């Protein structure tokens, strides 16, 4: 998998497409601190998760995204991470320039779009009133983004037209999925959410895969396969990510000793904590604490 970040004004691949602000595929192997500060833009953004687990805030609501999930961020909606960090994992994102409204609250498609004015407005209205900007298990979105990547890099005959069609299809897909799932939050098993709550509530315990599987009423093999499918991580790596996430919160409190944080979040020692923390964030716990107080 080849990573890329295409940006308007700097990437020749986007020169024929002034409506595409940015298109990227990123494999993030360490937690990127201060890389996802909450903010808002006057553009439409799609984020599709290929691997990993991402904790984001979209329009003041917190969401957890897993592989196959599609997030849609509309113009003016605040988006970012509560911890201002980009989690470990792989994702696509696509940012589209917002067209100017032709009347208050009403927008028209750009010349690139094959949607009729009525279709475009219907989709825009549906997306704007939707209260759940995350579409769970929307694998078709990943297929469209992979096709978009192919068109932009291969530049075969007709690729400019096909690029616009694929983005239209992405908007249509999101609108149709929202219509089908309008009142659904997500299909993620409630038992798995209860498991994460149990883990976070007792991180100092040395959880085994068998213990975690028992909480979900599964054997270790079936449990491991489910966790891998839902999160992209093995159960133990998933647990480590939870431990680091909680440790980051505690490190922001200067009155808590780093050794106490290590033990409270389930690490064997401060050395084990420091080694794991640096591997996943690029900082030692002490360095991270200093960056938060500067």
N, C-alpha and C positions, 0 to 999 in steps of 0.2 A: 504494500500500500504506500503510494507516494504522497507525501504531504504537499500542500500548496496553499498559498494565500494570494488570490488575484484581487487587485485593487484598481479602481478607476483612476485614471491619470498616470498610473505607474506600470500597469500590466497591459502589454500590447494585445493580449487575448480579449480584453474588454473594450478595446477602442471602438468596435462597431456597435457596442451596447451601452450607450450613455445612461440607461435606466438601471443597470446593474452597478451598484456601488461597491460591493465586495462579495466574493464567493471563495470559500475556503474549505479545506479538509485538514483537520489537525489531529494528530495522535499525541496526546499529552501524557508523558510518562512520569512526571512529578507534579505535585500540587503547585500551581503558579500563584504565588501570593500577590496581592494588589493588582491583579490582572483583569478583574471583573467587577469594577466599582459600579455601584448602581447609578444609572443615568437614563436619559431618554433621548430619542432621536425622532426626526420627522421623516421616518422611512419605515418600511415594513420588513421584518426580519423573520426568517425561518431557521430553526435549530433542530437538527436531526441527530439522535444519539445512536452511534454504532456500537460502542463498548463503554462500560463504566456506569457510574451513578453520579448524577449532578443535582446539587441542591441549589435551586434558583428562586429568586423572587420576581414575579411578573405582575405588574400593575398592583403592587402592594400585597399580593398573596404569595405564600410560599408553596413551591411544588418540588417533588422529587422525580427526576426523569431517569428512565432506564433504557436499555437498548431497544430500538424500534419506536421510541416515543418521538413525537414531533411537537415542538413548541412554536407558537406564532406570537410575535410581539408587534403590536400595531403602532402607528405613529403617535407619539406623545405618551406612550405607556412606559413607566419606569421599569427598568430591567437590570438585574445584576445578581450578585451573590451576597448573602448576609455577611459572610466573612471576607468579601471582596477578593475571592480566590477562584481560580478555575481548577476543578477537580481532575483527578486522574481519569483518563478515558479517551475515546475517539469520537469526533463529531464533525458533521458538515454544518456550515452556516451560509446563508444567502441573504444579502441585504438589497432591497429593491427601492429605487427612488420613488417617492410618493408624488403623484401628479397633483397639480394645483386644483382646488375645488372650483367647479363652475357655478356653484351656489353654496350658501352656508351649509356645511355639513354634508355636501354631496360632491363626489369626485367622479371624474371621467377617466377612461382608460387612455394610456399613451398610444402613440402611433404604432408601437411595437405589438400591442395586444390584438388578438383576433376575436376577443370577446365583444359582443355588442354592448352598447351603452347601457341598455336595460339589464343585461346579464351582469355587467361589471358592478352596477349600483346594487343589484340584489345581493351579490356576493359580499360587497363592502358593508352593506347594512347588516347582513347575517354575522359577519366576523366582528363588527363593532359592538353588537348587543350580546355576543357570547360571553359567558362568565367563566368558562373553562378553557384557557388558551393552550392546554396540553392535550394532544390526541395520543392515547395509549395504543401501542402496537400498530402503528400506522406504517407498515413495511413498504407500502406502495410509494410513500414519500422518498424513502431511501433509493428505490429503483429510479425514480424521476431525477433525483440529484446525481446519481451515478451516470445516467444518460446525459445530463447537462454537462457534467465533467468531460465526458467523451466528446461531445459536440464542440466544446470550447477548445479542447486541445488537439483534436483531429482535424477540425476545420474542413470537413468534406463538403462537397457541393450541397448547397441548401442549408448549411449549418446556421446561418443567421435567422432564417425563418423558423427552423426547428428549435432554436434556443428560445424564441418568444413563445412557441407552442408549448414547450415543456414548462415554462413558468406559468403560463395560463393553466395548464393541467394541474400544477401544484396548488394554485388558488382554488380551482374547481374541486380537487380532491379534499382540501381542507373544509370547504363549504359543505360538501356532501357528507363528509364524516361527522361534522358538527350537527347536521340535520338528523343523522341516524342516532347520534349519541347525545342529543341535546341535554338530557337530564342526567346523564351518567358522569360520574367523577372520573373513574378509571376502573379497569378490570383487574387491577393488581389484587391478589388474594389478601383478604383481611387477616388471615393467619400469619402471613409474612410480615405485615405491619405490626402485629402483636409481638412477633419475634424480635423485631428491631427495638421495639419499646422495652422488651425484657432485657435485651443486651445493654442498652443505654442505661437502664436502671440499676445494673449490677456489673459494671465494666471491670471492677477489681477481681471478679471471679475468673478463674482460668477455664473458660468455656472450651469444651471439646466439640468436634463435629457431631458426635453421637448425642450429646446433650442438646445441641441446637436442633438436630433433626427430631428428637423426641418431643420438643416443644411444638413442632408442627405435625406430629403424628406420622412421621415418615421414617423409612430406613435411611441409612447414611448415603447409599448410592443414589436413590431417588431424590433425596434432599440436595445432595451436591449438584446433581444435574439441574434441578429447578433453580437453585441459587445462581448457578452459572448462566442459565438461560435468561433469568430476570435481570441480573446485574452485570454480567460479564466477568465476574470475579469468582474465585473459589470461595467456599465459606470462610476459611481462615483469613484470606486476604480481604474479604468483605468486612470481617470483624476488625482487622487492623485499621482499615479506613475509618471505621466508626470510632475506634480508640483515638486516632490522630485528630479526627474532627472534634471530639470532646476535649482533647488536650489543648487544641488551639483556642477554644473558648476559655479554658482555665488559665492559659498563659497570659491572657489579656488582663488578668487580675494580679497585680504585682505583689500582693500580700501572700500569695500561695507559693510555697516552696516547690521548686522543680522536682525534687525527689518525691514529694507528696503527690504531685500531679502524675508522675510516672506510675506510682503504685496504685493510685485511685483509678487510673484508666487501664490497669491490667498488665502493665509491663513488669518484667521480673526485677528490673533495677533501673537506676537513672542512666546507666551506660546503654542498656538495651533500648530504653526510650530514646536516648539521644541519637543512637545509630539509626534507628528506624525513622525517627522524625526527619533527620537530615536526608535520608535516602528518598523520602517522599516529598519533601518541601524544598530541599536545597539549603536549609538553614539548620543550625543547631537550635535547641529550645531557647538557649540564652540569647543567641543572635536574633531569633524571631521576636522574643520579648523586647529587646532593645529597639527593633524596627517599629514596634507598636507604640513605644513611648517617646520616640523622637518627633 
